[in-house]
């Protein structure tokens, strides 16, 4: 999988802000929950602008969280995609349900 998104500017920004020097994975996970809460609210309100903002903010937090855990967001995405790419299943009530192995 070849990711076309460039995550380095996010890492540079976070490094410049001291997130990597003084940050902590636990605080970043709390920040992620905050962003997901905002996303949930935006979806309930069908607010496309806020949905986009919350998704983007979540990706930034996940990028920083990965870094603080000595990972890269790119590798996390590649690993997750590698795990799901060949899954089979079906859609039920708007959710993909994978077949049991």
Secondary structure, 3 states (H helix, E strand, C coil): CCCCCCCHHHHHHHHHCCHHHHCCHHHHHHHHHHHHHHHHHHHHCCCHHHHHHHHHHHHHHHHHHHHHCCCCHHHHHHHHHHHHCCCCEEEECCEEEECCC
